[in-house]
Amino acid sequence: MRTTLEALLALDVPLLADGATGTNYFDMGLGPGEPPELWNIEQPDKVRQLHQEFVDAGADIILTNTFGCNRFRLKLHNAEDRATEIAERAARIASEVAEAAGRAVLVAGSVGPTGELLEPLGSMTEQGAIEAFIEEIEGLKAGGADVAWIETKSAAQEMRAAALAAIAVGLPYTVTASFDTAGRTMMGLRPTELIDVFADLSVRPMAIGANCGVGASDLLLAIQQMRNVETVIIAKSNCGVPQFRGTEIEYSGNPELMGHYATLAVDSGARIVGGCCGTSPVHLAEMRNQLDHYQPGEMPSVEHIVATTGPLTNAISVVADPNADAAPRRRRRRD
């Protein structure tokens, strides 16, 4: 059945978001260079299948197949005028799965980056970015998405543009950034600075956090730096560290590692935990299992994180003792 983010958060238990979209679609037959977003039109049964597998694995939140559903990304496939149509269809597919579930499941409308640089570094204007995100988010809202899930952003300007678009459309929003460059986003934003990006907006994000990046250990340190922010924190890590095997990218994480990461994320301050690239329904099921048996612990040290989820990719991301002034986190278990 359908729900809202407010209702889920009121349960005061760790919430499980879903796993990867693109890497799972590759296993389902998506070809190199083929846009996943067009599968909402051309392969809706496969889109529905992955949503269902994540719900069956225990996801409380499923993200629509709209990561690149904006005019800039779709232009690469001669579909720049179809952003609203595709986004609406994607949200309807996810909504059908959520409505048929025997428990509360939230539909979050994925809003990924444009792939463009804003002025003066690039040619995209702020107004152009806002208009592009409005097209997408209008479709997501029409299709039944409850929240705009703004993700994998690196530039503060683009984050604000997406947030302003969500506000204009009248949809609540969350924001996660990818801190994959020496503990910062590619454009230099620190985890501690993320919430400030939205300080002067009329509506602030319902949650902020980190997703994707270079591995679970680095992401956990990023969210620890947000722990004193008075908002909900999201952790949505890649399934371990991406590694090339010939021409293919594989992820180092197994279900056991992702299960440990899930509980460490909650102890690090996250209320919403999920997986990003490489995270399959099998990984997610173990994360669900670990969260269901979660016992609150202290904020994990860098040493404990590394010993449990693997070495840091960006050692420089350890900018301070993440345990300083940190009190133990307390969360009730899900019955």
N, C-alpha and C positions, 0 to 999 in steps of 0.2 A: 504494500500500500504506500501511497505518497505521504510525504512529510515535509517539514521545513527544517532549516538549519537551527533555528531557535529551539524547536521541539527536541531535536537530537541533543543539542548541547545541554538542555535542561535535565537530561538523564544523568549527567555528571559521571559518565563513564568514558573511557577512551573510545573514540570513534575510528572506524576503519574505512578509509577511502580505497578505491580500487587500484589496479596495477597499470601496466603499460598498455598503450593502444598499438602504436606502430610496430613494435617488435613482435607482438603477438599476431598481428595481421600478416606479417611476413611468413610466419609459420602456417597461416591459413591460406597463403597463395598470393598475397600482395606482391607485385613485381617491383624491381628496382626503378625508382623514379616515379612510380605510380602514386598519385595523391590519395591518401586514405579517405579524405573527405568525400570523394566521389563515390566511395562504396556505400554511402548513405542512400544514394540513388540507384546505383548499379548492383550492389550486393547487400541489400538491407538484411537479409537473413543471417549473413556472417557477422554484421554489426550487432544484431540482436543476440546472436549466439555468444559473443564475447561478453556483452553486458550480463547475460544470464549466467555464464560461468563465474563471473566475479560475484554476482549476488549469491549464487550457490556456495561460493567459497567463504561468504560471510561479510561482504562489503556492505557498509551502511550508506556509502556515497559512491555513485557511479558518475563518471565524467563522459559527456557527449563526445562523439567522434568529430570534433570541430577545431582541433588544435591549430590548423592552418587555414581556417575558413574565413579569410579576409581577402579583400580585393587584390592586395599586393601579392599574397602567396598564390591565390587562385589564378592570377594573370599568367603565371607560368604554364598554366594548363588551359588557357583560353576560356576560363570560367569566371572571370572577375565580376561579371554582372549577376552571378548566381549565389552570392554569399548569403543573402537572407533566406532564399529558398532552401539551400543545403542545410543551413543552421536549423531552420525550423523542422526539416525532416529528421535531422539527427536527434533533436530534442524529443520529437514524437516517438521515435524508436526507443530511446532510453526511458521515456515516460511509460510506454506500454509495459516494459519489463518491470519497472518500479511498481506500477499499479497492480501487476499480477503477483507480486511477491507477497508472501504470507506474513511479512513484518514491515516495519517502516524503512523505506529506502529513499534517499534524497537524490534528485537529478541535478547535477552541477554542470553548467554550460562552459566547456573548456574554451578559453580565449587565449591563444598563444601569440607569439610575437609576429610582427609583420615581415621581419627579415630585412627591413629598411632602416636607414639612419635618419634621424631628424636633423633639421637645420640647426647649426651651420655645418655639422659634420657630413650631412647628406642632403638629399633633395626633398625628403618628406617633411611637410609642414605639420605643426601641431593640429591645426584644424583638419587637415587631410587625414591624419591618424584617428582623430576623434570620429570623423564621419565614417571611416572604414569600420571602426569598432561598433558604432551605432548600428550599421547595417547588419553586422553579425549578431549583436546582442538582441536586436529587435526580433530576429528569427528565432533565437534561443528562447526568448520569453513567449513568443507566439506558440512555440512547440511544447511549452510546459516546463522549461527549466526553472528551478526555484531560486538559483543563485548564479551569478556570473563568476566563474572560477578562472581568474586572470593568472596565468602561470608562465614560468620559464622566461621571465623578463630580465633584462640586464640594464636597461637605461631608465632612469627615473622619469624622464619626460614621457616615455612610452607607457610606463605604468600609470602615470597621471592621466594620459589620454584615454586609456582603457577604463580607468575609474570614472572619469568624467562622462564617458559614453554610457556606462552602466547607470550612473545617476540620472542622466538625461532620459534613458529608457524607463527608469523606475524599477530597476532590479538590484537587490542587494548584491554585494560583491566581496570576494576574498582575493588576496594577492600573494603569490609566492614568486621568489626570485631564484635564479641559479647562481650560487656563489662558487664559481668554478675556476676563479683566477686568483690564486694566492689568498684565498679567503674572502675575496670580493667578487662582485659581478664583473663581467667583461668590461663594463663601463665604469668600474671603480667604486661602486656602492658597497658599503659595509653592512653586515647584518644589523648592527645597532642603528643604522641610519634609515632603514626601510620604512618604519612607521612615520617618520618625519615627512616623507614624500607626500602624505595625505593630510597633514596637520591642518591645512587651511581649507579643506574641501567641506562642503555642506553635509556630506554623508561620508563617514569614515568606513574602512573595510571591517567586515565582521570577523575576519581572521587574517593573519599574515603568516609568512613562513618561508620555507625553502623547499625546492624540488629539483630533481635531476642532478646536475653537478657531476662530481667525479667519484663519488662513492659514499657509503653510509657513514664512515668515520668523519669525513670532512663535513658532511651535512649535519651530523649531530653536534659538532662544535659550533656550527653556524647558528643553529636554533638555541643553543645554550646562551649565546650572546644576546638573544632577544628575550631572555627569561623574565626580565623585570618590566617588560612592556605590559600594560594593562589591556591586553586583548588575547584572543584565542590564538594559539600557535599551531601551525601545520608543518608536518614533516613528511615529505614524499620522495624518498631516496631512490636512486637507481639500485638495481639488484647487484650490489657489489661494484666493482670497478670495471669499466669497459676495456677490453683487451682485443687486439687484432689477432686472429688466427687465419693467416693467409690473407684473403680478401674479405673475410667475414669478421664482424664484431661479436664477441661473446662477453657475457658478464660473469664475474667471478663468484657472485653470491649464489648459495644454495638455500633451500627452504629453512634449514636450521639457522644459518646466518641471518636471514631476514626476520625470523622469529625473534632472535635475540635483539636485533636492531629495533623491532617494534616496541619492546618493553624498555629498552634504553632511551628511545625517543620520548616515551611518556615520562620517565624519570628525569629527562632533560628539559621537560616543560611542555611537550606537545599534548594537545587535546585531540588532534586529528592526525592519524598516522596512515600512510599508504605507501605504495611503491611506484616507481617511475620506470624508465627504460629497463627492459629485461625481466620485469616482474610478471610472472605468469599466475594464473589462478591457483596453481599448486603452491607457489610461494605465498600467495595471499592466504590460503587456507591455514598454513602454519602460523602466519601472523595472527590470524583470528584465534587460533588455538592458544597462542601465548598470551594474547590480550585477555582472553576469557579467564585465564588462570593467573592474571597479573596480581602481584603483591607489591604495593608501593615501596620504593627504595630511595636511597639518597641520590643526589645528582652524581652521575658517574664521572669519574676522573678521566683525563686523557688516556692514562695508562690502561684503565679498564676498557675504555672504548676500543683502543687499538688491539688489545688482547682478545676482545670478543668479536669485533667486526672487521679487523684487518688494519694494515698500516695506513697512515695518512698519505694522500697523494700530494697535498700541498702542506708540507710541514710548517710553512710560514703562517698558516691559518691559525696556529696556536698563538694568539696575540696576548693572552692573559690567562691567569688561572680561572678556568670556567667554574670552579667551585666557590669562588670568592663571594661572600655574603649570600650564599645560596642555602635555602632551607629545604628539607626533604619535601618532595611532592607527595600529595595524598590523593588517591583516586579510589572510588569504590569499584568493586568487582562487578562485572556483568553477571547476572544470575542465569 
